[in-house]
Amino acid sequence: MNVARRPLLFATAAVLLLAGACGRGKSEPRAPSRPARTPIERREQAACWYNLRSIEASKRSMAEEFRLKKGAKIDWYQLNDFLESADVCRCPAGGTYTLGPIGTPPSCSIHGRAPAQRR
């Protein structure tokens, strides 16, 4: 190998390693509401849906206490006092939760909306 090309080779290898460390080599997140296939995915989905139901219950409590009407916009800061813990703000699979206005159920960027609970 030509000695003059070694720095270029090492620079290229460093760029490839950094690109992998920054997430380029990772698989893309699942499409919303795609059925969970593995036991780990099923557990993550169930935990996510539990979190979404907890967030929805907190939104209802907040709406009752402050007499908010349907469609009133809220943010995480306002909802913080009504959440059971900070852990319900994170999807176990790494998705992002969207609160939505009062009267609209929250959703996850990976698992979608939680289905209605069976009674």
VEXNU-140483 format. One record per residue: z, y, x of N, C-alpha, C in turn; residue number from 1. Coordinates in Angstrom, 2 decimals, padded with zeros to 5 digits. Layout:
<rs>
     npz     npy     npx    capz    capy    capx     cpz     cpy     cpx   i
       Z       Y       X       Z       Y       X       Z       Y       X NUM
...
</rs>
This chain:
<rs>
     npz     npy     npx    capz    capy    capx     cpz     cpy     cpx   i
  000.00 -001.18  000.85  000.00  000.00  000.00  000.00  001.24  000.90   1
 -000.74  002.20  000.48 -000.83  003.46  001.21  000.50  004.21  001.11   2
  001.02  004.68  002.23  002.30  005.37  002.28  002.27  006.65  001.46   3
  001.13  007.30  001.36  001.02  008.55  000.61  001.17  008.32 -000.89   4
  000.90  007.12 -001.38  000.99  006.83 -002.82  002.39  006.41 -003.26   5
  003.28  006.11 -002.36  004.62  005.65 -002.73  005.39  006.67 -003.58   6
  005.41  007.95 -003.23  006.14  008.90 -004.10  005.58  008.93 -005.52   7
  004.27  008.82 -005.67  003.65  008.81 -006.99  004.08  007.57 -007.77   8
  004.12  006.44 -007.09  004.54  005.20 -007.73  005.99  005.29 -008.20   9
  006.89  005.83 -007.36  008.29  005.96 -007.73  008.48  006.97 -008.85  10
  007.71  008.05 -008.82  007.79  009.06 -009.89  007.33  008.46 -011.22  11
  006.27  007.68 -011.20  005.77  007.03 -012.42  006.81  006.06 -012.96  12
  007.43  005.28 -012.09  008.46  004.32 -012.52  009.65  005.06 -013.12  13
  010.04  006.19 -012.53  011.17  006.96 -013.05  010.86  007.51 -014.43  14
  009.65  007.99 -014.65  009.26  008.51 -015.96  009.29  007.40 -017.00  15
  008.80  006.24 -016.65  008.81  005.11 -017.60  010.23  004.69 -017.93  16
  011.11  004.67 -016.95  012.50  004.31 -017.21  013.18  005.35 -018.10  17
  012.94  006.63 -017.85  013.53  007.67 -018.68  013.00  007.62 -020.10  18
  011.72  007.34 -020.25  011.14  007.25 -021.60  011.80  006.11 -022.37  19
  012.06  005.01 -021.70  012.73  003.90 -022.36  014.16  004.23 -022.72  20
  014.85  004.96 -021.85  016.23  005.33 -022.11  016.35  006.34 -023.24  21
  015.31  007.10 -023.47  015.34  008.12 -024.53  014.92  007.56 -025.87  22
  014.67  006.27 -025.96  014.41  005.68 -027.26  012.95  005.34 -027.54  23
  012.07  005.57 -026.60  010.67  005.27 -026.88  010.41  003.78 -027.01  24
  011.17  002.97 -026.32  010.94  001.54 -026.37  011.60  000.87 -027.56  25
  012.40  001.63 -028.34  013.12  001.04 -029.46  012.20  000.88 -030.65  26
  012.54 -000.07 -031.50  011.75 -000.25 -032.71  012.05  000.89 -033.69  27
  011.10  001.17 -034.53  011.25  002.23 -035.52  012.25  001.79 -036.59  28
  012.93  002.74 -037.25  013.85  002.37 -038.32  013.10  001.70 -039.47  29
  013.82  000.87 -040.20  013.22  000.19 -041.34  012.83  001.19 -042.41  30
  011.86  000.81 -043.19  011.45  001.65 -044.32  012.58  001.65 -045.35  31
  012.75  002.74 -046.10  013.82  002.79 -047.09  013.73  001.64 -048.08  32
  014.88  001.08 -048.40  015.03  000.03 -049.40  014.28 -001.26 -049.09  33
  013.93 -001.48 -047.84  013.32 -002.76 -047.48  014.41 -003.82 -047.56  34
  014.11 -004.98 -048.11  015.15 -006.00 -048.23  015.70 -006.40 -046.86  35
  017.01 -006.52 -046.77  017.66 -006.94 -045.53  017.35 -008.41 -045.29  36
  017.04 -008.76 -044.05  016.63 -010.12 -043.76  017.68 -010.92 -043.02  37
  018.32 -010.33 -042.05  019.29 -011.07 -041.25  020.69 -010.83 -041.80  38
  021.64 -011.68 -041.45  023.02 -011.45 -041.91  023.58 -010.10 -041.47  39
  023.22 -009.66 -040.27  023.70 -008.35 -039.79  023.11 -007.25 -040.65  40
  021.81 -007.33 -040.96  021.17 -006.31 -041.81  021.79 -006.29 -043.20  41
  022.13 -007.46 -043.73  022.75 -007.52 -045.06  024.13 -006.87 -045.05  42
  024.91 -007.12 -043.98  026.23 -006.49 -043.86  026.11 -004.98 -043.73  43
  025.15 -004.54 -042.91  024.95 -003.10 -042.74  024.53 -002.45 -044.06  44
  023.65 -003.12 -044.79  023.19 -002.59 -046.08  024.34 -002.51 -047.08  45
  025.15 -003.56 -047.13  026.29 -003.57 -048.06  027.28 -002.46 -047.70  46
  027.55 -002.28 -046.40  028.48 -001.22 -045.97  027.89  000.15 -046.27  47
  026.59  000.30 -046.06  025.94  001.58 -046.36  026.04  001.90 -047.85  48
  025.76  000.93 -048.68  025.82  001.16 -050.13  027.25  001.46 -050.58  49
  028.24  000.81 -049.93  029.63  001.13 -050.22  029.91  002.60 -049.89  50
  029.43  003.03 -048.70  029.61  004.43 -048.30  028.95  005.38 -049.30  51
  027.73  005.05 -049.73  027.03  005.91 -050.68  027.79  006.01 -052.00  52
  028.35  004.89 -052.45  029.15  004.93 -053.70  030.42  005.76 -053.51  53
  031.04  005.68 -052.32  032.23  006.48 -052.04  031.88  007.97 -052.01  54
  030.74  008.29 -051.43  030.29  009.69 -051.39  030.03  010.18 -052.80  55
  029.39  009.35 -053.63  029.11  009.75 -055.01  030.41  009.97 -055.79  56
  031.40  009.10 -055.59  032.69  009.28 -056.26  033.36  010.58 -055.80  57
  033.24  010.89 -054.52  033.81  012.14 -053.99  033.10  013.35 -054.59  58
  031.79  013.24 -054.75  031.03  014.34 -055.37  031.48  014.55 -056.82  59
  031.71  013.45 -057.54  032.17  013.57 -058.94  033.55  014.22 -058.99  60
  034.46  013.81 -058.09  035.81  014.40 -058.06  035.74  015.90 -057.76  61
  034.90  016.25 -056.82  034.75  017.66 -056.46  034.16  018.45 -057.64  62
  033.19  017.87 -058.31  032.56  018.55 -059.45  033.58  018.77 -060.57  63
  034.44  017.77 -060.81  035.46  017.91 -061.85  036.47  018.98 -061.48  64
  036.95  018.94 -060.24  037.99  019.88 -059.83  037.50  021.33 -059.85  65
  036.28  021.55 -059.39  035.76  022.92 -059.32  034.84  023.27 -060.49  66
  034.76  022.37 -061.47  033.91  022.56 -062.65  032.48  022.93 -062.29  67
  031.93  022.13 -061.36  030.55  022.35 -060.95  029.60  021.72 -061.95  68
  028.50  022.38 -062.21  027.51  021.87 -063.16  026.49  021.01 -062.41  69
  025.74  020.20 -063.17  024.67  019.39 -062.59  023.69  020.31 -061.87  70
  023.27  019.88 -060.71  022.32  020.66 -059.94  022.95  021.61 -058.93  71
  024.29  021.75 -058.98  024.97  022.62 -058.01  024.83  022.01 -056.62  72
  024.46  022.82 -055.66  024.27  022.34 -054.30  025.60  022.37 -053.55  73
  025.84  021.29 -052.80  027.06  021.20 -051.99  026.66  020.76 -050.59  74
  027.57  020.93 -049.64  027.31  020.45 -048.29  028.50  019.60 -047.82  75
  028.34  019.01 -046.64  029.36  018.10 -046.11  030.69  018.82 -045.89  76
  030.63  020.06 -045.48  031.85  020.81 -045.22  032.68  020.95 -046.51  77
  032.02  021.23 -047.61  032.73  021.37 -048.89  033.28  020.04 -049.36  78
  032.55  018.97 -049.10  032.93  017.64 -049.60  034.00  016.97 -048.73  79
  034.22  017.47 -047.55  035.10  016.84 -046.57  036.49  016.51 -047.13  80
  037.10  017.40 -047.89  038.45  017.16 -048.41  038.50  016.05 -049.46  81
  037.37  015.68 -050.01  037.33  014.67 -051.07  036.95  013.28 -050.55  82
  036.50  013.20 -049.32  036.10  011.91 -048.75  037.31  011.10 -048.35  83
  037.24  009.78 -048.52  038.37  008.92 -048.16  038.56  008.84 -046.65  84
  037.46  008.91 -045.89  037.55  008.94 -044.42  036.23  009.47 -043.87  85
  036.25  009.82 -042.60  035.04  010.34 -041.96  034.02  009.23 -041.73  86
  034.45  007.96 -041.77  033.55  006.84 -041.53  032.49  006.69 -042.61  87
  032.76  007.16 -043.82  031.77  007.02 -044.88  030.61  007.98 -044.70  88
  030.68  008.87 -043.72  029.60  009.82 -043.46  028.53  009.24 -042.54  89
  028.73  008.01 -042.07  027.79  007.40 -041.12  027.28  006.07 -041.65  90
  025.97  005.92 -041.66  025.37  004.62 -042.01  025.58  003.68 -040.83  91
  026.03  002.45 -041.07  026.25  001.51 -039.98  024.98  001.15 -039.23  92
  023.82  001.30 -039.87  022.55  000.98 -039.22  021.94  002.19 -038.52  93
  022.61  003.34 -038.58  022.11  004.52 -037.91  021.29  005.45 -038.78  94
  021.28  005.20 -040.08  020.54  006.07 -040.99  021.25  007.40 -041.21  95
  020.55  008.31 -041.86  021.09  009.63 -042.15  021.30  009.75 -043.65  96
  022.48  010.18 -044.05  022.77  010.37 -045.46  022.34  011.75 -045.93  97
  021.78  011.80 -047.13  021.44  013.06 -047.78  022.31  013.17 -049.02  98
  023.08  014.26 -049.12  024.01  014.41 -050.24  023.28  014.63 -051.56  99
  022.39  015.57 -051.59  021.75  015.93 -052.85  022.69  016.76 -053.70 100
  022.15  017.42 -054.72  022.99  018.25 -055.59  023.88  017.40 -056.49 101
  024.82  018.04 -057.16  025.70  017.35 -058.10  024.83  016.73 -059.19 102
  025.13  015.49 -059.53  024.38  014.77 -060.55  023.26  013.92 -059.99 103
  022.97  014.06 -058.70  021.96  013.25 -058.04  022.66  012.36 -057.03 104
  022.40  011.05 -057.06  023.10  010.18 -056.11  022.67  010.44 -054.67 105
  023.59  010.27 -053.72  023.22  010.42 -052.31  022.29  009.30 -051.88 106
  021.58  009.50 -050.78  020.67  008.46 -050.30  020.76  008.32 -048.79 107
  020.25  007.20 -048.30  020.23  006.89 -046.88  018.78  006.82 -046.42 108
  018.51  007.28 -045.21  017.14  007.27 -044.70  016.64  005.85 -044.42 109
  017.53  004.88 -044.32  017.13  003.50 -044.07  017.24  002.65 -045.33 110
  018.36  002.72 -046.03  018.63  001.83 -047.15  018.34  002.44 -048.52 111
  017.92  003.67 -048.58  017.62  004.30 -049.86  018.89  004.62 -050.64 112
  018.80  004.49 -051.95  019.97  004.75 -052.81  020.67  003.43 -053.14 113
  021.96  003.53 -053.32  022.74  002.34 -053.70  022.41  001.98 -055.13 114
  022.16  000.70 -055.40  021.92  000.30 -056.79  023.19  000.45 -057.62 115
  023.02  000.57 -058.91  024.19  000.70 -059.80  025.04 -000.56 -059.66 116
  026.35 -000.35 -059.67  027.27 -001.49 -059.56  027.27 -002.28 -060.85 117
  027.29 -003.61 -060.68  027.38 -004.48 -061.87  028.83 -004.52 -062.33 118
  029.02 -004.53 -063.61  030.39 -004.57 -064.15  030.64 -005.85 -064.86 119
</rs>
